[in-house]
Amino acid sequence: MMGWPADVRRFLAGAFAGAISKTATAPIESVRMQIMTGSKASVGEIVRQTYERGGLLAFFSGNEADVLRTMPSKAIELASFDLYKKAFATLRPKSADGKQHPSGFGVTVAGALAGVTSTLAMFPLETVRTRLAVDHKTYRNVFTAFRLIFGQEGVPAFYRGLGASVLGVIPYSAIRLGSYDGLKWAYKKSTRQENVPPHVTMMFGAFAAIASSSASFPLEIVRRRAMMGTLPATGTLAALMTIARTEGVGALYAGVWLTWVKQAPQYAVTFLCYDLAKAWLAAENGEAREKRAAELRANAGSFSASVPKGLPAPQG
């Protein structure tokens, strides 16, 4: 890890955080996905049917695609969020501590941009994950799903629901990342402590997840149905109005409580793992730099000692 740039460390920390949190909440996501894509069965019935279909492993159907998507997705999102924040900070004057900090609006916009960046990069894998979770009999694994979707429906099928996804991820990421960052800033300012305790970090992550998922959930319904090819109308707004008219407004929030149950612990773990991984990688990098500097000093000392007396020592 010697000499790893900060951007690489952020990317690795995000990948680690995403993989751990997604695997831990995969069973909840499996049930949630089936409700969101139109299943009329109760939660208990869905759990029973899923178990009968393939035992405990059936609840992790599509998890390999989810982890494969989530590791780079969270790496891109969290790393780009930090980069966008730094970019917005350069537009501000230095504060009392001598550093430049982004405004609250800048942090919110950075969160939205990070979400859009990640969504555009990883959307095909999101489509594959949805198919695997809902129709595992047809789509047995990631590679089969890619082959069948591409062969039967073509490349555009991988991007169905992209418009709704981008529209949804803007408020979702802006609220989630912005509120989490804002809560951490407020905590540090009020307590005059630079480090936020792990349990407080998890609490802030859970709150940010619930607030953001509630605000963007109707768009998530449209996105999932578009991925499955069951959207009742073309266009995001038309689909929202059609679902509300034919199924009731409640259909736009079908499974929202499962989203809270899933995302509260998921993002509590995600933000905790990200912050811990960043700190660990930064410490490792710092130790590597110190070790390298010590080696250079030792080498320079040995070289200087080997210079014959009467000759000038090497400069610089």
C-alpha positions as a Markdown table, in Angstrom:
| # | Residue | x | y | z |
|---|---|---|---|---|
| 1 | Met | 0.0 | 0.0 | 0.0 |
| 2 | Met | 3.1 | 2.2 | 0.0 |
| 3 | Gly | 2.4 | 5.5 | -1.6 |
| 4 | Trp | -1.2 | 4.8 | -2.6 |
| 5 | Pro | -2.9 | 8.1 | -3.7 |
| 6 | Ala | -5.8 | 9.4 | -1.6 |
| 7 | Asp | -8.2 | 8.8 | -4.5 |
| 8 | Val | -7.3 | 5.2 | -4.7 |
| 9 | Arg | -7.7 | 4.8 | -0.9 |
| 10 | Arg | -11.2 | 6.3 | -1.1 |
| 11 | Phe | -12.1 | 4.0 | -4.0 |
| 12 | Leu | -11.0 | 0.9 | -2.1 |
| 13 | Ala | -12.8 | 2.0 | 1.1 |
| 14 | Gly | -16.0 | 2.5 | -0.8 |
| 15 | Ala | -15.8 | -0.9 | -2.4 |
| 16 | Phe | -15.2 | -2.6 | 0.9 |
| 17 | Ala | -18.1 | -0.8 | 2.6 |
| 18 | Gly | -20.5 | -1.6 | -0.3 |
| 19 | Ala | -19.7 | -5.3 | -0.3 |
| 20 | Ile | -20.2 | -5.8 | 3.4 |
| 21 | Ser | -23.4 | -3.8 | 3.7 |
| 22 | Lys | -25.1 | -5.3 | 0.7 |
| 23 | Thr | -24.4 | -8.9 | 1.6 |
| 24 | Ala | -25.7 | -8.3 | 5.2 |
| 25 | Thr | -29.0 | -7.0 | 3.9 |
| 26 | Ala | -29.5 | -9.3 | 0.9 |
| 27 | Pro | -32.5 | -11.3 | 2.3 |
| 28 | Ile | -34.5 | -8.2 | 3.0 |
| 29 | Glu | -33.7 | -6.8 | -0.4 |
| 30 | Ser | -35.0 | -10.1 | -2.0 |
| 31 | Val | -38.4 | -9.7 | -0.4 |
| 32 | Arg | -38.5 | -6.0 | -1.0 |
| 33 | Met | -37.8 | -6.4 | -4.7 |
| 34 | Gln | -40.7 | -8.8 | -5.2 |
| 35 | Ile | -43.1 | -6.4 | -3.5 |
| 36 | Met | -41.9 | -3.4 | -5.5 |
| 37 | Thr | -42.2 | -5.2 | -8.9 |
| 38 | Gly | -45.9 | -6.0 | -8.3 |
| 39 | Ser | -46.2 | -9.1 | -6.1 |
| 40 | Lys | -49.6 | -9.1 | -4.3 |
| 41 | Ala | -48.5 | -11.7 | -1.8 |
| 42 | Ser | -47.9 | -10.8 | 1.9 |
| 43 | Val | -44.4 | -10.6 | 3.3 |
| 44 | Gly | -44.9 | -13.9 | 5.1 |
| 45 | Glu | -46.1 | -15.6 | 1.8 |
| 46 | Ile | -43.1 | -14.2 | -0.1 |
| 47 | Val | -40.7 | -15.4 | 2.5 |
| 48 | Arg | -42.3 | -18.9 | 2.4 |
| 49 | Gln | -42.4 | -19.1 | -1.4 |
| 50 | Thr | -38.8 | -17.9 | -1.6 |
| 51 | Tyr | -37.6 | -20.5 | 0.9 |
| 52 | Glu | -39.5 | -23.3 | -0.9 |
| 53 | Arg | -37.9 | -22.2 | -4.2 |
| 54 | Gly | -34.4 | -22.8 | -3.0 |
| 55 | Gly | -33.9 | -22.7 | 0.7 |
| 56 | Leu | -31.9 | -20.0 | 2.5 |
| 57 | Leu | -29.7 | -19.5 | -0.6 |
| 58 | Ala | -32.8 | -18.3 | -2.5 |
| 59 | Phe | -32.8 | -15.2 | -0.4 |
| 60 | Phe | -29.3 | -14.4 | -1.8 |
| 61 | Ser | -30.3 | -14.9 | -5.4 |
| 62 | Gly | -28.8 | -12.1 | -7.4 |
| 63 | Asn | -26.5 | -11.1 | -4.5 |
| 64 | Glu | -23.4 | -11.9 | -6.6 |
| 65 | Ala | -24.6 | -9.4 | -9.2 |
| 66 | Asp | -25.5 | -7.0 | -6.4 |
| 67 | Val | -22.0 | -7.2 | -4.8 |
| 68 | Leu | -20.4 | -7.1 | -8.3 |
| 69 | Arg | -22.4 | -3.9 | -8.9 |
| 70 | Thr | -22.2 | -2.4 | -5.4 |
| 71 | Met | -18.4 | -2.6 | -4.9 |
| 72 | Pro | -17.6 | -0.3 | -7.9 |
| 73 | Ser | -20.9 | 1.6 | -7.5 |
| 74 | Lys | -20.2 | 2.6 | -3.8 |
| 75 | Ala | -16.5 | 3.1 | -4.6 |
| 76 | Ile | -17.5 | 5.5 | -7.4 |
| 77 | Glu | -20.2 | 7.2 | -5.4 |
| 78 | Leu | -18.3 | 7.7 | -2.1 |
| 79 | Ala | -15.0 | 8.6 | -3.7 |
| 80 | Ser | -16.6 | 11.0 | -6.2 |
| 81 | Phe | -18.6 | 12.6 | -3.4 |
| 82 | Asp | -15.3 | 13.4 | -1.6 |
| 83 | Leu | -13.8 | 14.7 | -4.8 |
| 84 | Tyr | -16.9 | 16.9 | -5.7 |
| 85 | Lys | -16.8 | 18.3 | -2.1 |
| 86 | Lys | -13.2 | 19.2 | -2.5 |
| 87 | Ala | -14.0 | 20.9 | -5.8 |
| 88 | Phe | -16.8 | 23.0 | -4.3 |
| 89 | Ala | -14.5 | 23.8 | -1.3 |
| 90 | Thr | -12.0 | 25.5 | -3.7 |
| 91 | Leu | -14.7 | 28.1 | -4.5 |
| 92 | Arg | -15.0 | 29.2 | -0.8 |
| 93 | Pro | -12.6 | 31.4 | 1.2 |
| 94 | Lys | -10.6 | 29.9 | 4.0 |
| 95 | Ser | -12.3 | 29.6 | 7.3 |
| 96 | Ala | -10.8 | 30.2 | 10.8 |
| 97 | Asp | -9.0 | 26.9 | 10.8 |
| 98 | Gly | -7.1 | 27.9 | 7.6 |
| 99 | Lys | -8.9 | 25.3 | 5.5 |
| 100 | Gln | -11.5 | 25.7 | 2.7 |
| 101 | His | -14.9 | 24.0 | 3.3 |
| 102 | Pro | -17.8 | 23.5 | 0.9 |
| 103 | Ser | -21.1 | 25.2 | 1.7 |
| 104 | Gly | -24.2 | 23.2 | 2.7 |
| 105 | Phe | -25.5 | 23.8 | -0.8 |
| 106 | Gly | -22.2 | 22.6 | -2.2 |
| 107 | Val | -22.3 | 19.4 | -0.2 |
| 108 | Thr | -25.9 | 18.7 | -1.4 |
| 109 | Val | -25.0 | 19.2 | -5.0 |
| 110 | Ala | -21.9 | 17.1 | -4.6 |
| 111 | Gly | -24.1 | 14.3 | -3.2 |
| 112 | Ala | -26.4 | 14.5 | -6.2 |
| 113 | Leu | -23.6 | 14.5 | -8.7 |
| 114 | Ala | -22.0 | 11.5 | -7.0 |
| 115 | Gly | -25.2 | 9.6 | -7.2 |
| 116 | Val | -25.7 | 10.4 | -10.9 |
| 117 | Thr | -22.0 | 9.5 | -11.7 |
| 118 | Ser | -22.4 | 6.1 | -10.0 |
| 119 | Thr | -25.8 | 5.4 | -11.6 |
| 120 | Leu | -24.7 | 6.0 | -15.1 |
| 121 | Ala | -21.6 | 3.8 | -14.7 |
| 122 | Met | -23.4 | 0.8 | -13.2 |
| 123 | Phe | -26.9 | 0.7 | -14.6 |
| 124 | Pro | -26.7 | -2.5 | -16.7 |
| 125 | Leu | -25.7 | -4.5 | -13.6 |
| 126 | Glu | -28.6 | -3.0 | -11.7 |
| 127 | Thr | -31.0 | -4.3 | -14.4 |
| 128 | Val | -29.4 | -7.8 | -14.2 |
| 129 | Arg | -29.7 | -7.8 | -10.4 |
| 130 | Thr | -33.4 | -7.0 | -10.6 |
| 131 | Arg | -34.1 | -9.8 | -13.1 |
| 132 | Leu | -32.2 | -12.3 | -11.0 |
| 133 | Ala | -34.0 | -11.4 | -7.8 |
| 134 | Val | -37.5 | -11.5 | -9.3 |
| 135 | Asp | -37.2 | -14.4 | -11.9 |
| 136 | His | -34.4 | -16.7 | -10.8 |
| 137 | Lys | -35.8 | -19.6 | -12.8 |
| 138 | Thr | -35.2 | -17.8 | -16.1 |
| 139 | Tyr | -32.1 | -15.9 | -15.1 |
| 140 | Arg | -30.0 | -18.5 | -13.2 |
| 141 | Asn | -26.8 | -16.4 | -12.8 |
| 142 | Val | -25.2 | -13.1 | -13.8 |
| 143 | Phe | -23.8 | -14.4 | -17.1 |
| 144 | Thr | -27.0 | -16.2 | -18.2 |
| 145 | Ala | -28.9 | -13.0 | -17.4 |
| 146 | Phe | -26.6 | -10.9 | -19.5 |
| 147 | Arg | -26.8 | -13.4 | -22.4 |
| 148 | Leu | -30.6 | -13.7 | -22.4 |
| 149 | Ile | -31.3 | -10.0 | -22.0 |
| 150 | Phe | -28.9 | -9.1 | -24.8 |
| 151 | Gly | -30.0 | -11.9 | -27.1 |
| 152 | Gln | -33.7 | -11.5 | -26.7 |
| 153 | Glu | -34.2 | -7.7 | -26.0 |
| 154 | Gly | -31.0 | -6.0 | -27.1 |
| 155 | Val | -28.8 | -3.4 | -25.5 |
| 156 | Pro | -31.6 | -0.9 | -24.8 |
| 157 | Ala | -33.1 | -3.4 | -22.3 |
| 158 | Phe | -30.2 | -2.8 | -20.0 |
| 159 | Tyr | -31.1 | 0.8 | -19.7 |
| 160 | Arg | -34.9 | 0.7 | -19.2 |
| 161 | Gly | -35.8 | 2.9 | -16.3 |
| 162 | Leu | -32.6 | 5.0 | -16.6 |
| 163 | Gly | -34.5 | 8.2 | -16.8 |
| 164 | Ala | -36.4 | 7.4 | -13.6 |
| 165 | Ser | -33.2 | 6.3 | -12.0 |
| 166 | Val | -31.4 | 9.5 | -12.7 |
| 167 | Leu | -34.4 | 11.6 | -11.5 |
| 168 | Gly | -34.7 | 9.5 | -8.4 |
| 169 | Val | -31.0 | 9.4 | -7.5 |
| 170 | Ile | -30.6 | 13.2 | -7.6 |
| 171 | Pro | -32.8 | 13.8 | -4.5 |
| 172 | Tyr | -31.9 | 10.4 | -3.0 |
| 173 | Ser | -28.1 | 10.9 | -3.1 |
| 174 | Ala | -28.3 | 14.6 | -2.3 |
| 175 | Ile | -30.4 | 14.0 | 0.8 |
| 176 | Arg | -28.5 | 10.9 | 1.9 |
| 177 | Leu | -24.9 | 12.1 | 1.4 |
| 178 | Gly | -25.7 | 15.7 | 2.2 |
| 179 | Ser | -27.6 | 15.0 | 5.5 |
| 180 | Tyr | -25.0 | 12.5 | 6.6 |
| 181 | Asp | -22.2 | 15.0 | 6.0 |
| 182 | Gly | -24.1 | 17.8 | 7.6 |
| 183 | Leu | -24.9 | 15.7 | 10.7 |
| 184 | Lys | -21.2 | 14.9 | 11.1 |
| 185 | Trp | -20.2 | 18.5 | 10.7 |
| 186 | Ala | -22.8 | 19.6 | 13.3 |
| 187 | Tyr | -21.6 | 17.0 | 15.7 |
| 188 | Lys | -17.9 | 18.0 | 15.3 |
| 189 | Lys | -18.8 | 21.6 | 15.7 |
| 190 | Ser | -21.0 | 21.1 | 18.8 |
| 191 | Thr | -18.6 | 18.7 | 20.6 |
| 192 | Arg | -15.4 | 20.2 | 19.3 |
| 193 | Gln | -14.2 | 16.7 | 18.5 |
| 194 | Glu | -12.6 | 15.8 | 15.2 |
| 195 | Asn | -13.5 | 12.1 | 15.3 |
| 196 | Val | -17.1 | 10.9 | 15.4 |
| 197 | Pro | -17.7 | 7.8 | 17.5 |
| 198 | Pro | -18.8 | 4.6 | 15.6 |
| 199 | His | -22.2 | 4.4 | 17.2 |
| 200 | Val | -22.9 | 8.0 | 16.2 |
| 201 | Thr | -21.7 | 7.5 | 12.7 |
| 202 | Met | -24.1 | 4.5 | 12.4 |
| 203 | Met | -27.0 | 6.6 | 13.8 |
| 204 | Phe | -26.4 | 9.4 | 11.3 |
| 205 | Gly | -26.1 | 6.9 | 8.4 |
| 206 | Ala | -29.4 | 5.2 | 9.3 |
| 207 | Phe | -31.2 | 8.6 | 9.6 |
| 208 | Ala | -29.8 | 9.7 | 6.2 |
| 209 | Ala | -30.9 | 6.5 | 4.6 |
| 210 | Ile | -34.5 | 6.7 | 5.9 |
| 211 | Ala | -34.9 | 10.4 | 4.9 |
| 212 | Ser | -33.5 | 9.9 | 1.4 |
| 213 | Ser | -35.4 | 6.7 | 0.6 |
| 214 | Ser | -38.7 | 8.1 | 1.7 |
| 215 | Ala | -38.3 | 11.2 | -0.6 |
| 216 | Ser | -37.4 | 9.2 | -3.7 |
| 217 | Phe | -39.4 | 6.0 | -3.3 |
| 218 | Pro | -42.1 | 6.5 | -5.9 |
| 219 | Leu | -39.4 | 7.0 | -8.5 |
| 220 | Glu | -37.8 | 3.7 | -7.3 |
| 221 | Ile | -41.1 | 1.9 | -8.0 |
| 222 | Val | -41.2 | 3.2 | -11.6 |
| 223 | Arg | -37.6 | 2.3 | -12.1 |
| 224 | Arg | -38.0 | -1.3 | -10.9 |
| 225 | Arg | -41.1 | -1.9 | -13.0 |
| 226 | Ala | -39.3 | -0.5 | -16.0 |
| 227 | Met | -36.5 | -2.9 | -15.5 |
| 228 | Met | -38.9 | -5.8 | -15.4 |
| 229 | Gly | -40.8 | -4.6 | -18.5 |
| 230 | Thr | -44.1 | -4.2 | -16.5 |
| 231 | Leu | -44.4 | -0.4 | -16.6 |
| 232 | Pro | -48.0 | 0.6 | -17.3 |
| 233 | Ala | -47.0 | 3.7 | -19.4 |
| 234 | Thr | -44.1 | 5.2 | -21.1 |
| 235 | Gly | -42.4 | 8.2 | -19.4 |
| 236 | Thr | -41.7 | 8.6 | -15.7 |
| 237 | Leu | -44.4 | 11.1 | -14.9 |
| 238 | Ala | -47.0 | 9.2 | -17.0 |
| 239 | Ala | -46.1 | 6.0 | -15.2 |
| 240 | Leu | -46.4 | 7.7 | -11.7 |
| 241 | Met | -49.8 | 9.0 | -12.6 |
| 242 | Thr | -51.1 | 5.7 | -14.1 |
| 243 | Ile | -50.0 | 3.7 | -11.1 |
| 244 | Ala | -51.6 | 6.2 | -8.7 |
| 245 | Arg | -54.8 | 6.2 | -10.7 |
| 246 | Thr | -55.2 | 2.4 | -11.3 |
| 247 | Glu | -53.6 | 1.0 | -8.1 |
| 248 | Gly | -53.9 | 3.9 | -5.7 |
| 249 | Val | -51.3 | 6.3 | -4.3 |
| 250 | Gly | -50.3 | 3.6 | -1.7 |
| 251 | Ala | -48.9 | 1.5 | -4.6 |
| 252 | Leu | -46.2 | 4.1 | -5.0 |
| 253 | Tyr | -45.0 | 3.3 | -1.5 |
| 254 | Ala | -45.5 | -0.4 | -1.6 |
| 255 | Gly | -42.6 | -1.9 | 0.4 |
| 256 | Val | -41.3 | 1.4 | 1.7 |
| 257 | Trp | -41.1 | 0.1 | 5.2 |
| 258 | Leu | -39.0 | -2.8 | 4.0 |
| 259 | Thr | -36.7 | -0.2 | 2.4 |
| 260 | Trp | -36.4 | 1.5 | 5.8 |
| 261 | Val | -35.6 | -1.9 | 7.4 |
| 262 | Lys | -33.1 | -2.6 | 4.8 |
| 263 | Gln | -31.4 | 0.7 | 4.2 |
| 264 | Ala | -31.2 | 1.9 | 7.8 |
| 265 | Pro | -28.7 | -0.8 | 8.8 |
| 266 | Gln | -27.2 | -1.0 | 5.3 |
| 267 | Tyr | -26.1 | 2.7 | 5.3 |
| 268 | Ala | -25.2 | 2.6 | 9.0 |
| 269 | Val | -22.8 | -0.1 | 8.1 |
| 270 | Thr | -21.7 | 1.5 | 4.8 |
| 271 | Phe | -20.8 | 4.8 | 6.3 |
| 272 | Leu | -19.1 | 3.2 | 9.3 |
| 273 | Cys | -17.0 | 0.8 | 7.1 |
| 274 | Tyr | -16.2 | 3.6 | 4.7 |
| 275 | Asp | -14.9 | 6.0 | 7.4 |
| 276 | Leu | -13.0 | 3.2 | 9.2 |
| 277 | Ala | -11.5 | 1.9 | 5.9 |
| 278 | Lys | -10.4 | 5.4 | 4.9 |
| 279 | Ala | -8.8 | 5.9 | 8.3 |
| 280 | Trp | -7.1 | 2.6 | 8.2 |
| 281 | Leu | -5.8 | 3.0 | 4.6 |
| 282 | Ala | -4.7 | 6.6 | 5.5 |
| 283 | Ala | -2.8 | 5.3 | 8.5 |
| 284 | Glu | -1.2 | 2.5 | 6.5 |
| 285 | Asn | -0.2 | 5.0 | 3.8 |
| 286 | Gly | 1.2 | 7.3 | 6.5 |
| 287 | Glu | 3.3 | 4.5 | 8.0 |
| 288 | Ala | 4.5 | 3.5 | 4.5 |
| 289 | Arg | 5.6 | 7.1 | 3.9 |
| 290 | Glu | 7.4 | 7.3 | 7.2 |
| 291 | Lys | 9.1 | 3.9 | 6.6 |
| 292 | Arg | 10.2 | 5.0 | 3.1 |
| 293 | Ala | 11.5 | 8.4 | 4.5 |
| 294 | Ala | 13.4 | 6.5 | 7.2 |
| 295 | Glu | 15.0 | 4.2 | 4.5 |
| 296 | Leu | 16.0 | 7.3 | 2.4 |
| 297 | Arg | 17.5 | 8.9 | 5.5 |
| 298 | Ala | 19.4 | 5.8 | 6.3 |
| 299 | Asn | 20.6 | 5.4 | 2.7 |
| 300 | Ala | 21.7 | 9.0 | 2.6 |
| 301 | Gly | 23.6 | 8.6 | 5.8 |
| 302 | Ser | 25.4 | 5.5 | 4.6 |
| 303 | Phe | 26.3 | 7.2 | 1.4 |
| 304 | Ser | 27.6 | 10.3 | 3.1 |
| 305 | Ala | 29.7 | 8.1 | 5.4 |
| 306 | Ser | 31.2 | 6.4 | 2.4 |
| 307 | Val | 32.4 | 9.6 | 0.9 |
| 308 | Pro | 36.2 | 10.0 | 1.4 |
| 309 | Lys | 37.3 | 12.7 | 3.7 |
| 310 | Gly | 38.3 | 15.9 | 1.9 |
| 311 | Leu | 35.6 | 15.5 | -0.8 |
| 312 | Pro | 32.5 | 17.6 | -0.6 |
| 313 | Ala | 29.3 | 15.7 | 0.5 |
| 314 | Pro | 26.6 | 15.4 | -2.1 |
| 315 | Gln | 24.1 | 18.2 | -2.2 |
| 316 | Gly | 20.3 | 17.9 | -2.0 |
